[in-house]
């Protein structure tokens, strides 16, 4: 039975060979991103150093070939850092960018920084969001996490979207929010939307205004005088 091929961007078993008294060589089979499996070698003064040099060479080879930035072994901290770069490059208002960064730094990273993407299950993310005392902060954290995991899906990193559930209403403020379904959407918080509207209004004020001609209100329409009859004849 033929040996199954390696996954793209992965390598097989590493073997060490002592070439002379001061030189070791580490070798493995690596499957490039074109689907071809090639042998990759590296040398060092010891077997451990040769293997370490080989692994570093494989990592560099993966990045140069356009390898994925995120994997299942990446952490949520790595994901949030990559997502914030995407947010900074977007056309959102600066207030929205700053607020998302504060949500990540103050809320998400203290609780999920070292969690691997393969460990980011729906139940674990749901328990994290439920533990946030302020409902508005929990909602914004959920929006940030959902957008971050949507970005990770472009790298085929997460097996599922763990933030597809909405935060259930467990207190009076949340019950009040349940009467307004639009507040549970993935849109930013109301104060972020206000900041974006203010930025748009500022841009609108900077545009040149159109000149409109005013109508002459003093001009009266011509009226025909009423006709009268004298002796059966119209005048």
Kinemage of the C-alpha trace (Angstrom):
@kinemage 1
@onewidth
@group {chain A} dominant
@subgroup {mainchain}
@vectorlist {calphas} color= white
{ca unk a 1} P 0.000 0.000 0.000
{ca unk a 2} L 1.571 3.356 -0.990
{ca unk a 3} L 2.472 5.868 1.663
{ca unk a 4} L -0.153 8.651 1.975
{ca unk a 5} L 1.140 12.052 0.855
{ca unk a 6} L 2.007 14.766 3.326
{ca unk a 7} L -0.280 17.715 3.763
{ca unk a 8} L 0.821 20.838 1.930
{ca unk a 9} L 3.185 22.898 4.081
{ca unk a 10} L 4.117 19.986 6.390
{ca unk a 11} L 7.174 17.753 6.718
{ca unk a 12} L 7.843 14.169 7.665
{ca unk a 13} L 10.231 12.497 10.081
{ca unk a 14} L 13.554 14.254 10.684
{ca unk a 15} L 16.668 12.078 10.503
{ca unk a 16} L 20.126 13.024 11.814
{ca unk a 17} L 23.390 11.946 10.211
{ca unk a 18} L 26.895 12.576 11.502
{ca unk a 19} L 29.102 13.541 8.575
{ca unk a 20} L 32.335 13.987 10.537
{ca unk a 21} L 33.476 14.776 14.051
{ca unk a 22} L 32.167 18.364 13.985
{ca unk a 23} L 29.377 18.254 11.394
{ca unk a 24} L 25.852 16.842 11.618
{ca unk a 25} L 23.143 16.909 8.994
{ca unk a 26} L 19.375 16.884 9.520
{ca unk a 27} L 17.114 15.859 6.658
{ca unk a 28} L 13.370 15.533 6.079
{ca unk a 29} L 10.744 15.383 3.339
{ca unk a 30} L 8.747 18.596 2.881
{ca unk a 31} L 5.701 19.075 0.669
{ca unk a 32} L 5.796 22.475 -0.988
{ca unk a 33} L 2.757 24.562 -1.852
{ca unk a 34} L 2.903 23.364 -5.452
{ca unk a 35} L 2.157 19.844 -4.194
{ca unk a 36} L 5.663 18.477 -4.842
{ca unk a 37} L 7.504 16.684 -2.019
{ca unk a 38} L 11.181 17.615 -1.776
{ca unk a 39} L 14.039 16.830 0.575
{ca unk a 40} L 15.258 19.657 2.781
{ca unk a 41} L 18.605 19.536 4.622
{ca unk a 42} L 20.430 21.645 7.187
{ca unk a 43} L 23.748 21.244 9.020
{ca unk a 44} L 25.120 22.062 12.449
{ca unk a 45} L 27.936 21.254 14.844
{ca unk a 46} L 25.661 18.873 16.771
{ca unk a 47} L 22.615 16.800 15.907
{ca unk a 48} L 20.306 19.052 17.948
{ca unk a 49} L 21.653 22.221 16.311
{ca unk a 50} L 21.279 20.691 12.849
{ca unk a 51} L 17.662 19.765 13.593
{ca unk a 52} L 16.929 23.242 14.988
{ca unk a 53} L 18.437 24.819 11.865
{ca unk a 54} L 16.314 22.537 9.696
{ca unk a 55} L 13.103 23.477 11.488
{ca unk a 56} L 13.896 27.177 11.138
{ca unk a 57} L 14.579 26.622 7.443
{ca unk a 58} L 11.218 24.902 7.055
{ca unk a 59} L 9.397 27.767 8.757
{ca unk a 60} L 11.100 30.314 6.488
{ca unk a 61} L 10.309 28.147 3.480
{ca unk a 62} L 6.648 28.056 4.456
{ca unk a 63} L 6.430 31.852 4.780
{ca unk a 64} L 8.288 32.490 1.538
{ca unk a 65} L 5.911 30.154 -0.280
{ca unk a 66} L 2.918 32.136 0.983
{ca unk a 67} L 2.074 29.857 3.872
{ca unk a 68} L -0.794 30.498 6.222
{ca unk a 69} L -0.281 33.083 8.909
{ca unk a 70} L -2.708 31.317 11.238
{ca unk a 71} L -3.019 27.648 12.096
{ca unk a 72} L -5.061 25.668 14.572
{ca unk a 73} L -2.141 25.961 17.006
{ca unk a 74} L -2.191 29.764 16.849
{ca unk a 75} L -3.618 31.560 19.864
{ca unk a 76} L -6.548 33.936 20.060
{ca unk a 77} L -3.984 36.607 20.941
{ca unk a 78} L -2.313 36.038 17.558
{ca unk a 79} L -5.694 36.172 15.860
{ca unk a 80} L -6.680 39.439 17.545
{ca unk a 81} L -3.355 41.036 16.624
{ca unk a 82} L -3.885 40.114 12.974
{ca unk a 83} L -7.510 41.295 13.083
{ca unk a 84} L -6.543 44.670 14.576
{ca unk a 85} L -4.127 45.174 11.702
{ca unk a 86} L -7.019 44.541 9.325
{ca unk a 87} L -9.193 47.010 11.258
{ca unk a 88} L -6.488 49.702 11.157
{ca unk a 89} L -6.215 49.292 7.384
{ca unk a 90} L -9.980 49.658 6.917
{ca unk a 91} L -11.905 52.872 6.335
{ca unk a 92} L -13.626 52.888 9.705
{ca unk a 93} L -13.677 55.927 11.952
{ca unk a 94} L -10.702 56.340 14.261
{ca unk a 95} L -12.992 56.223 17.299
{ca unk a 96} L -14.207 52.787 16.213
{ca unk a 97} L -10.636 51.537 15.739
{ca unk a 98} L -9.589 52.805 19.171
{ca unk a 99} L -12.614 51.266 20.850
{ca unk a 100} L -12.043 47.843 19.275
{ca unk a 101} L -8.427 47.952 20.427
{ca unk a 102} L -9.536 48.721 23.991
{ca unk a 103} L -12.055 45.847 23.871
{ca unk a 104} L -9.281 43.477 22.782
{ca unk a 105} L -6.701 44.705 25.295
{ca unk a 106} L -8.974 45.052 28.325
{ca unk a 107} L -11.597 42.348 27.835
{ca unk a 108} L -10.635 39.640 25.336
{ca unk a 109} L -6.905 39.139 25.924
{ca unk a 110} L -7.093 38.837 29.744
{ca unk a 111} L -9.449 35.869 29.376
{ca unk a 112} L -8.565 34.231 26.045
{ca unk a 113} L -5.025 35.269 25.134
{ca unk a 114} L -3.373 31.816 25.340
{ca unk a 115} L -6.346 29.770 24.103
{ca unk a 116} L -5.507 27.891 20.887
{ca unk a 117} L -7.818 28.204 17.919
{ca unk a 118} L -8.451 24.456 18.047
{ca unk a 119} L -9.597 24.977 21.664
{ca unk a 120} L -11.913 27.900 20.850
{ca unk a 121} L -15.153 25.954 21.021
{ca unk a 122} L -18.597 27.509 21.114
{ca unk a 123} L -19.070 26.502 24.758
{ca unk a 124} L -15.759 28.018 25.891
{ca unk a 125} L -16.401 31.325 24.104
{ca unk a 126} L -19.974 31.387 25.400
{ca unk a 127} L -18.823 30.896 29.007
{ca unk a 128} L -16.285 33.677 28.580
{ca unk a 129} L -18.921 36.108 27.281
{ca unk a 130} L -21.369 35.183 30.044
{ca unk a 131} L -18.720 35.956 32.667
{ca unk a 132} L -18.419 39.584 31.506
{ca unk a 133} L -20.495 41.610 34.004
{ca unk a 134} L -21.499 44.479 31.722
{ca unk a 135} L -23.915 43.437 28.940
{ca unk a 136} L -22.786 46.147 26.504
{ca unk a 137} L -19.142 45.151 26.932
{ca unk a 138} L -20.038 41.483 26.413
{ca unk a 139} L -21.934 42.380 23.241
{ca unk a 140} L -19.020 44.394 21.838
{ca unk a 141} L -16.566 41.617 22.761
{ca unk a 142} L -18.763 39.123 20.905
{ca unk a 143} L -18.864 41.383 17.830
{ca unk a 144} L -15.068 41.737 17.894
{ca unk a 145} L -14.526 37.991 18.306
{ca unk a 146} L -16.978 37.143 15.538
{ca unk a 147} L -15.243 39.465 13.099
{ca unk a 148} L -11.825 38.121 14.149
{ca unk a 149} L -12.892 34.507 13.588
{ca unk a 150} L -14.391 35.493 10.249
{ca unk a 151} L -10.928 36.755 9.317
{ca unk a 152} L -9.394 33.487 10.533
{ca unk a 153} L -11.728 31.598 8.226
{ca unk a 154} L -9.855 33.152 5.299
{ca unk a 155} L -6.798 31.246 6.518
{ca unk a 156} L -8.762 28.021 7.072
{ca unk a 157} L -7.717 28.205 10.723
{ca unk a 158} L -10.861 27.638 12.846
{ca unk a 159} L -12.922 24.492 12.303
{ca unk a 160} L -16.165 26.318 13.218
{ca unk a 161} L -17.383 29.828 13.977
{ca unk a 162} L -17.602 29.790 17.801
{ca unk a 163} L -19.388 33.142 18.120
{ca unk a 164} L -22.566 32.435 16.190
{ca unk a 165} L -24.727 32.455 19.327
{ca unk a 166} L -26.268 35.624 20.667
{ca unk a 167} L -25.869 36.617 24.289
{ca unk a 168} L -29.119 35.564 26.046
{ca unk a 169} L -31.073 38.042 28.122
{ca unk a 170} L -30.444 37.411 31.816
{ca unk a 171} L -30.995 40.848 33.350
{ca unk a 172} L -33.326 43.804 32.992
{ca unk a 173} L -31.024 45.843 30.715
{ca unk a 174} L -30.736 42.873 28.369
{ca unk a 175} L -34.504 42.316 28.473
{ca unk a 176} L -34.936 45.898 27.378
{ca unk a 177} L -32.532 45.264 24.521
{ca unk a 178} L -34.518 42.199 23.431
{ca unk a 179} L -37.395 44.527 22.506
{ca unk a 180} L -35.099 46.016 19.845
{ca unk a 181} L -33.829 43.212 17.608
{ca unk a 182} L -31.497 45.507 15.698
{ca unk a 183} L -29.358 45.977 18.818
{ca unk a 184} L -28.422 42.293 18.721
{ca unk a 185} L -26.938 42.536 15.254
{ca unk a 186} L -23.235 42.517 14.475
{ca unk a 187} L -23.175 46.295 14.107
{ca unk a 188} L -20.903 48.329 16.408
{ca unk a 189} L -22.181 49.741 19.649
{ca unk a 190} L -24.455 52.813 19.426
{ca unk a 191} L -21.702 55.200 20.524
{ca unk a 192} L -19.465 53.856 17.763
{ca unk a 193} L -22.202 54.408 15.204
{ca unk a 194} L -22.635 57.964 16.492
{ca unk a 195} L -18.914 58.590 16.065
{ca unk a 196} L -19.020 57.319 12.498
{ca unk a 197} L -22.059 59.487 11.706
{ca unk a 198} L -20.260 62.522 13.157
{ca unk a 199} L -17.262 61.800 10.957
{ca unk a 200} L -19.504 61.550 7.898
{ca unk a 201} L -21.217 64.833 8.792
{ca unk a 202} L -17.804 66.507 9.052
{ca unk a 203} L -16.887 65.236 5.607
{ca unk a 204} L -20.223 66.438 4.261
{ca unk a 205} L -19.637 69.958 5.628
{ca unk a 206} L -16.317 70.100 3.829
{ca unk a 207} L -17.943 69.493 0.453
{ca unk a 208} L -18.755 72.585 -1.700
{ca unk a 209} L -22.355 73.634 -1.395
{ca unk a 210} L -24.608 73.927 -4.395
{ca unk a 211} L -25.993 77.374 -5.181
{ca unk a 212} L -29.748 77.523 -5.499
{ca unk a 213} L -31.622 80.498 -7.049
{ca unk a 214} L -34.323 81.968 -4.942
{ca unk a 215} L -37.677 82.548 -6.578
{ca unk a 216} L -38.998 86.097 -6.764
{ca unk a 217} L -41.827 86.039 -4.274
{ca unk a 218} L -42.888 89.659 -5.045
{ca unk a 219} L -43.859 88.721 -8.557
{ca unk a 220} L -47.586 88.108 -8.758
{ca unk a 221} L -49.247 86.015 -11.469
{ca unk a 222} L -51.354 87.890 -14.065
{ca unk a 223} L -55.064 87.713 -13.379
{ca unk a 224} L -57.748 88.347 -15.932
{ca unk a 225} L -60.448 90.779 -14.900
{ca unk a 226} L -63.957 89.320 -14.596
{ca unk a 227} L -66.273 89.809 -17.530
{ca unk a 228} L -69.516 91.755 -17.168
{ca unk a 229} L -72.592 91.901 -19.356
{ca unk a 230} L -74.461 95.120 -20.243
{ca unk a 231} L -77.604 94.836 -22.271
{ca unk a 232} L -76.881 91.249 -23.228
{ca unk a 233} L -73.395 92.082 -24.571
{ca unk a 234} L -70.108 91.067 -22.963
{ca unk a 235} L -67.693 93.854 -22.283
